[in-house]
């Protein structure tokens, strides 16, 4: 068995996973965020560790018969975060997470200059694209931006830092005492040469661009590498056997791709979580700079995957829940919203919703765009509002799917649906109708990320292989497009794209 740990942005999960990818027991706790007035978003690494400790202890207590069967630990965690640690491995303040934008001015200074394209110096951009497949995001949300911000705004912490670690790598440091990472984990630092998928390493030119040193970052090992034994003190505190091995692991997007069951090339999945993305593994390195999509190293060693993200999906439902119920939201609020949506016909009686509540990232990078309801009238109520949100997210996903398929060079069908939103049969059918694709609703879809970590750990331990795991992946239900609804959504999609153009002009 593998003890799989998933350090998410808003929740932490722990599960015991079999070598076949079956979830045997699991538990979770919510995570809070620290927001600062200047665009900072942080979390306390010590709270991460305390939460994981409680979860593991509860998990072992709930299923003591599994304790002695656990032979490995494998972590996944939120991607694109930064933990500055000293030589003893102790965190120097809070972790800076992927939502933090304080480094945007530092990235603008790094990437800018004449001649320019989309805010990037053409010569630097060409180098980044050639070596990495992408370039630092001007939003300032990449770890490179976090580090440059620390250098400017908190020089004492910057100078005291022995290493800058991703969240997953900080957990592994606590588990093993080793500074280690993996090629796909470091990809959004934009410091590694990704051209040869079997030999990825830091590149001196990219380090020179950023004014950073190689020794500030951990060594790179495959995601499936065994880093060593769990530290005895941790094993004792977590009530695990001595000698448990720690597998390197991979970030959450990569683990989710594994947990979706789509492990062969071009086997696509869509994640409906706080944000949303459509991805698949591919055998090539390719970039679409105009749509902000690229293939980056995958959690499966030797492979790339298509990296993209739409900023708000389930977050839109969270917003509606809070508007309708505030702090008194019932425990079954999402089930109620799903019931409301099912009561409204396709098209939500004319109500429309654009899901750009915090801007958008792909297939356009526009942090200033804003969405919300439009064509709202007195006849509209909770059913139409819930339905319009599900449809708005689906229409946005169609825009993304077009860009992803253009990059992949083929139609992606079927699409495996995972994430908390994948529990909704109503949403799954809307996606089938809007995307004109067969949608496979995977079993236990909200657990895909932690399941993926367990699957990766099992491969790292040599207990199984990727082909077997793909065959084991359980599909709960299949949804095919309804021709009448699909024709309606074709018209709504054209209207949706027009709405984006109008909003873009209004916001300059």
C-alpha positions, 0 to 999 in steps of 0.5 A: 500500500501507498500512503498518498498525501495531497497538499491542496490550496484549500484542502489537505487529503491523505489516503491509503492506495493499493498498487492497483490505484484503489482508494481504501481509506481517506480523510481530509481537512480544509486549508485557510489562506492568508491574503495581504493588501498588496496582492500576496497570498500565503500559507504557513508550512508549519500548519501544513505539517500539523494538518498532515500529521493529524490526518495521517494519525486519524487515518491509521487509527481508522484502519489499523489493519492497513498500517503494516501494509504501508510500504511507501509514502508519495506526496503531491501538492499545489504547484507553483509555490515557494517555500524559502528554507534555511540550511536546517530545512526550517521555513523562513516565514510563510509559503508564497502560493500560486495565487500571489501576484506581488512579483509581477513588476519583477517579471515585467522588468525581467522579460521586457525590453526592445524589441518587444512582443506581448510585453516580452523582449523578443530575444529572451522570449525566443530563448525561453521558448526554445529551452523551456517551452514557455516563458515567465507569466507576466501575472507574477504567479510563477515561483520565479516571480516569488523569488524575485519579489523576495529579493526586492521586498524582503532581502534579509529572508532572500539572503538567509535562504539555503534553498527555494522549494516547491510545496511538494519538495518541502514536504519531502524535505520534512519526510526524508531530510533531503533537498530534492525535486523533479523536472516537472515540478521545477518547470514553472521556474523557467530555469530548466532546459526541457528539450530532451525529456530524458535529460532535463537540468538547470540552464546557465543562460536562464539562471543568468537572466534571472540573476539566480544561482544553481545552488539556490535550488534542489537537485532533480530526480525523476518523479518515480525516484525513491528518495530514501526511508521515512525519517524515524521521528516522522514514522513514530509520530505518524505511527507508521512502520520503520523502513517506509520508503518515500517516492519523489512525487509530482505536483497536483496538475501532474498527479491529477493527470495520472489519477484521471486514468488517461495515461496513454498519449492523447487520452484527455481529461478535464478537471472541474475543481476550483479552477479548470483545465483540459489536458492529456499526455503527449509525446512532443514539446510544443508551444502556443504563445498566443493562447498561453498553452504549452506542453511541459514535462509530465509526472510520468517520466519521459512524457510531456503533458499539455499545461493550461488553466482556466481560473474559475470553475468550481469557484463560481459555484462557491461564489453563488453558494456564498451569495445565496446562503452566506455563512449559513450554507447547508452541508448539501449546498452543492447538491441543492445547486445541482438540483436547481440547475436540473430544474432549468432548461438548456439555455437557462431561460435566457440568463447568461454567465461569464466565469471570468471572476478573477480574470482569465489565463487560457486561452487568453491571458487577461487578468483584467477581464471580469464576468458575471450574470447578464440578461438577468430579469425578474423571471430568473431565480435560483434554477436559472442562476445555477444552470447559467453558471454550469453553462458558462463554465462549459462554454469557456471550456469549449474555447479552451478545448479548441486551443488544446486540440489545435496544439495536440493536432487531433480531436480529443474524445472521450474526455475523462471528467474529474474534480469535485464538480465531476460529481454533477451528472447535470454538469457532465451532460452540459459539457457533453452537449457544449463540447460535442464530446463523450464525457466519462465521469470517473469514479470518486472524481474528487479524489483523482489527485491523491489517487494519482499520487498513490498510483505514482508511488506504486510505479516508483516502488515497482509494483505496477506499470502505467498500462495496467493502471490505465486499464484499472481506472474506473468509469462511473458513467458515460454521457453523450451529446444531445443533438438538440441541446448541442445546436442551442449551445453552438449559438450560445458559444458564438454569443459567449465569444462576442461577450468576451470581445465586448468586455475586453474593449470596455476594460481597455 
